[in-house]
Amino acid sequence: MASRGQVLKLFKLLHRTRQEVFKNDTRALEAARQKINEEFKNNRNETSAAKINECLYRGKICYKTTLLTLINQQKSISPEENMPFSPKG
C-alpha cells in the first residue's frame, strides 16, 4: 500500500522538477504549479490502495518524462559538451 510519505515525496519531486524545467518562464512555472496542485487535490480523498498506486505510477511517469525533456533540452543547448570527440579535430 502506498504511504502518505510516498505521495508527499512525489508531490515535492514534481514541484522541484517544474522549477528546474521552467526556470525562466514564469507563466509556465505557474501553469505547472496549478496543474500539479489540481491533480493532487482531485485525488486527495482517495482511499483505495490500487487507485493511489495507479496515481503514483502516473505521477512518476510524468516526472520521468519531464526529466528526460530537461536533459534533451540541455543537450541541444550545448551539444559540443556531449560529443565524444571534438568537431575540429
C-alpha positions as CSV (number, residue, x, y, z in Angstrom):
1,M,0.0,0.0,0.0
2,A,1.2,3.5,-0.8
3,S,2.0,5.6,2.2
4,R,1.3,9.3,2.7
5,G,5.1,9.8,2.6
6,Q,5.3,8.4,-0.9
7,V,2.6,10.8,-2.1
8,L,4.2,13.8,-0.4
9,K,7.6,12.8,-1.8
10,L,6.3,12.7,-5.3
11,F,4.5,16.0,-4.8
12,K,7.7,17.7,-3.8
13,L,9.7,16.0,-6.6
14,L,7.3,17.2,-9.2
15,H,7.4,20.8,-7.9
16,R,11.3,20.7,-7.8
17,T,11.4,19.4,-11.3
18,R,9.0,22.0,-12.5
19,Q,11.2,24.7,-11.1
20,E,14.2,23.4,-13.0
21,V,12.4,22.8,-16.3
22,F,10.6,26.1,-16.4
23,K,13.3,28.1,-14.7
24,N,13.0,31.3,-16.8
25,D,9.3,31.1,-17.7
26,T,7.0,32.5,-15.0
27,R,3.9,31.6,-16.9
28,A,4.8,28.0,-17.4
29,L,6.0,27.8,-13.8
30,E,2.6,29.0,-12.6
31,A,0.7,26.8,-15.0
32,A,2.7,23.7,-14.0
33,R,2.2,24.5,-10.3
34,Q,-1.5,24.8,-10.7
35,K,-1.7,21.6,-12.7
36,I,0.3,19.6,-10.1
37,N,-1.7,21.0,-7.2
38,E,-5.0,20.4,-9.1
39,E,-4.2,16.7,-9.8
40,F,-3.2,16.1,-6.2
41,K,-6.2,17.9,-4.8
42,N,-8.6,16.0,-7.1
43,N,-7.3,12.7,-5.6
44,R,-6.9,13.9,-2.0
45,N,-9.7,11.8,-0.6
46,E,-8.8,8.6,-2.4
47,T,-8.6,5.6,-0.1
48,S,-8.3,2.7,-2.5
49,A,-4.7,1.4,-2.4
50,A,-5.0,0.3,-6.0
51,K,-6.1,3.8,-7.1
52,I,-3.5,5.5,-5.1
53,N,-0.8,3.3,-6.6
54,E,-2.1,4.0,-10.0
55,C,-1.9,7.7,-9.4
56,L,1.6,7.4,-8.0
57,Y,2.6,5.4,-11.1
58,R,1.2,8.1,-13.4
59,G,2.9,10.8,-11.4
60,K,6.3,9.0,-11.7
61,I,5.8,8.6,-15.4
62,C,5.1,12.3,-15.7
63,Y,8.3,13.1,-13.6
64,K,10.5,10.8,-15.8
65,T,9.1,12.3,-19.0
66,T,9.7,15.8,-17.7
67,L,13.2,15.0,-16.6
68,L,14.1,13.4,-20.0
69,T,12.8,16.6,-21.7
70,L,15.0,18.7,-19.5
71,I,18.1,16.5,-20.3
72,N,17.3,16.7,-24.0
73,Q,16.9,20.5,-23.8
74,Q,20.3,20.8,-22.1
75,K,22.0,18.6,-24.7
76,S,20.5,20.7,-27.5
77,I,21.7,23.9,-25.9
78,S,25.4,22.8,-25.7
79,P,25.9,19.7,-28.0
80,E,29.7,20.2,-28.0
81,E,29.9,19.2,-24.4
82,N,28.1,16.0,-25.0
83,M,30.1,14.8,-28.1
84,P,32.6,12.1,-27.5
85,F,35.1,13.9,-29.9
86,S,35.9,17.4,-30.9
87,P,34.3,18.6,-34.2
88,K,37.5,20.5,-35.0
89,G,39.8,17.5,-34.9
